[in-house]
Amino acid sequence: MPAYSIKPAISTAQALLGGLAAALRPRFRGEVWEWATANLRLSARVTRHAGPIDWSWSPYLVGEWSPLWAYRRYEDSGMVAGAQVGKTLALQTTIAYDSDCDPGPGLIVYPDQVSAERRSKGHIRPLLQDSLPHLMTGSPADMSILEYRLSSCDWYVGWAGSPSVLASLPIKHLKLDETGKFRRRASTEADPVRNAMERITSYRPFATVFSVTTPSEPDLPGWSEWDSSTRCQYQLACPHCGHWQVLYFAADVDRQWLAEAGGEWRGGIKWDHDPALSKAQRLASAYYECEDCGHHWTTAEKDRAVGAGRWVAGDPEAAVYRCHLPQWYALTVSFADVVAKWFDAYDDDDGRRRFLNSVCAVPWEPKGREVTDDALKSHVLPGHRAGAIPDGAACLLASFDVHDDHVRYRVRAWAPDLTTWGVETGRLLPDLAYVDQLMARTWTRPDGSVVGIHGGMIDARWRTDEVYQLCLRHPGRLYPVMGQGLAHELFRPVKTWVPANPSAGLMLSGNLIRIDIDDARWKDRLFSRLDHPTDRPGAWFVEADVDDQYWWEMRGEVKTTRERKGKSPTIEWVQKHDNHSLDVEKYQLLAAELFQVSSMMTAPPTIQRHDTEINPYTRRPV
C-alpha cells in the first residue's frame, strides 16, 4: 500500500510547524528541470517511461530559451505544440516545482468539466502522490478531484467558465491546459483565459502563468497571442553541412506555388512522388531535405540532431513567452509517420484540420464565404430604431434560439412583399416563462394601433421537452424547429405526440407539429437576402441601434466546400464562434414562409394591450 494512504492525519500544530519549516527552508535556486531531475518521478499510471524523469526523451524542454527555462523568467509563458511532444510533462513539472519550491495557491484550468475531472484523476493526483508524498496531509478529504490540499499550498481544478475560474479568490500560480479549445460565450465578455488571469492580480509580481495547447483556430486562445510573444522556435543543425534551421512540412501545394513563382523548392519533410511506387514504398522514402545543402536526413539523423538542438527567440524583448514545437520533433515520431498522416488527411477537410493542429501545431482557418461586417451594416435603415413598427408592416414574427443559460430572441416586422424590419433583439433569462411573456407583448404603430406577435419559431435541439411544453401553451402560434439535414426538402412538418411528465414539471400533453428543416439551405437563403438590394421590395433591414453582440453573432459561420475521402464534396457551414443571431434570423425566414406573410393584408390586426412587466435581464417591458 502506498505510503501516502497510511500516513496519519496531521494536527493543526504539526501543520503550522511544517509550514514554518517550509518557509525557513532555503529556496531552490537552480533551473526547474534540475529540480525535477532530482525530485520528480513519473507514475506508471500515466506514462511508459515511469520512474525518475529522463530529459533525453524530450531534450527541447530544457536549456536556454526552453519552456522550463522561461518559466522562472516570465510571468506568462507557454507552449504551442503538436501531440506527443511533452506538453503534459512540462505542465506537470511546473505544478510539482511550484508545490515544493515556490508554494502558493494555484489553479489548473481545462477546456471543459469532463476533461478537468479526467485529467485531475488520471494525471494530477498520481503526480502529487508519487512525486510529493512529503507534502501529503494524509487526509482523504484533502485529495478531492477538484481540490488538492497539500501541507505547502492548495491546488484547485476548474474548466473554462466554471465557478472556480470566475471566483474572486486570489491565486499565485495559474496553469492552462489546451487553451486552443477555450471559447468565449459572447463578444462582449472576456475570454476564459482573461477571466482566469484576473485571479493572479494580488500576487503580482510573484505570480506565474503557464499554458500548453495544440492550436485550434487563429482567433482562439493559444495561437492568438503568438504574434506578440517571443516566438521561440527549435532549430536543428544539418548533420551534413551544419546549417541551423527550423524543420517544417512541405506538401505538393508548396512546390507548385514556388515553381509558379520561379523559386526553388528546397527544405522540408518530403517523400518520393514516383507514381510507380506503392504507398508503403512512398512512406519508406520519407526524408527531410536540408534547406541549405539539400542533404536528405533520415529519422535517426533527425533524432540525434534534436538532442543537440537549440531554441531561438524571434522577439527576445517580448513580455510574453511562447514557443512553437511541431510533432515531428518528438523522438517517437518518424518522417514516415508524418507523411502517413498527411496521406490520410490531404483529401479530407476534417483530417486536414487534425493534421494542421496536432502534427504541424498551426491553426486551421475555414476558407469560404462569410458575411462581412460592411455587408451586414449596409442593411441598417437610418432613423429606424428598436421598437418602431413601419407603416407597411402586416405582422410581427418572433424567433428563439434556446440554450442552457439564456434564450436568444428576434422580433421582426414583415410586409406582404417580404420587406422586413428589425424590431427587437436580445437575450432572455433561461426560464422559458420569459418566452411566454414576450409572446404576449405588444408594440404601438405610428397611428396608435397596437400589434402583437402573430407567430414564431423556436429551436428545439436543446431542452426539447421544455420547448414542446412551451409550444403546447401557444398552439398554432409557436412551432418547434429541428435541423435535420433533409435531402430533398427545405422543411417538413412532422406530427409529434408530447406526453406529460408531472415529476419533471411537464404538465401538458397533446399532438404537436414540429418543423424539420435543412439547416444549411436556410442559411443559404438568409445569405441570399443579405445580397438583396435595400432599395427594392423584399429588402432586409436592421435597426440603427442594434448592439455589437448581434453583429458578432451574425458573423459566426463560414460557408465552405467540404471534401471527404471517397465521397463527393459537400457544402457545409463551419461555426467560428457563437452564431445565435444568425440562427434566429434564419428562423425568421422560415416563419415568414410558414405563416404565409405574402398573402396577408397590410393593415395589422388590433389587439388588446396587456399589462406590462419589466424583464430583469433585458430591462425592457415584457
Sequence and secondary structure as in RCSB ss.txt:
>XXXX:A:sequence
MPAYSIKPAISTAQALLGGLAAALRPRFRGEVWEWATANLRLSARVTRHAGPIDWSWSPYLVGEWSPLWAYRRYE
DSGMVAGAQVGKTLALQTTIAYDSDCDPGPGLIVYPDQVSAERRSKGHIRPLLQDSLPHLMTGSPADMSILEYRL
SSCDWYVGWAGSPSVLASLPIKHLKLDETGKFRRRASTEADPVRNAMERITSYRPFATVFSVTTPSEPDLPGWSE
WDSSTRCQYQLACPHCGHWQVLYFAADVDRQWLAEAGGEWRGGIKWDHDPALSKAQRLASAYYECEDCGHHWTTA
EKDRAVGAGRWVAGDPEAAVYRCHLPQWYALTVSFADVVAKWFDAYDDDDGRRRFLNSVCAVPWEPKGREVTDDA
LKSHVLPGHRAGAIPDGAACLLASFDVHDDHVRYRVRAWAPDLTTWGVETGRLLPDLAYVDQLMARTWTRPDGSV
VGIHGGMIDARWRTDEVYQLCLRHPGRLYPVMGQGLAHELFRPVKTWVPANPSAGLMLSGNLIRIDIDDARWKDR
LFSRLDHPTDRPGAWFVEADVDDQYWWEMRGEVKTTRERKGKSPTIEWVQKHDNHSLDVEKYQLLAAELFQVSSM
MTAPPTIQRHDTEINPYTRRPV
>XXXX:A:secstr
  HHHHS    HHHHHHHHHHHHHS    S HHHHHHHH EE TTT SS EE  GGGSGGGSSTTSHHHHHTT S
EEEEEE TTSSHHHHHHHHHHHHHHHS   EEEEESSHHHHHHHIIIIIHHHHHHH GGGB S GGGEETTEEEB
SS EEEEEETT HHHH     SEEEEE GGG   S TTS  HHHHHHGGGGGGTTS EEEEEE    TTSTTTTT
STTS  EEEEEE TTT  EEE  B  HHHHHHHHHTT     EEE    TTS HHHHHHT EEE TTT  EE HH
HHHHHHHT EEEES TT SSEEEEE GGGSTT  HHHHHHHHHHHTT HHHHHHIIIIIS       SB   HHH
HHTTB TT  TT   TT  EEEEEEEE SS EEEEEEEE TT  EEEEEEEEE SSTHHHHHHHT EEE TTS E
EEEEEEEEE SSSHHHHHHHHHTSTTTEEEEEE   SS SEEEEEEEE  BGGGTB   EEEEEEEE HHHHHHH
HHHHHHS TTSTT EEB TT  HHHHHHHT EEEEEE  TTS  EEEEEE S  HHHHHHHHHHHHHHHTTGGGS
 SS          B TTT SB 
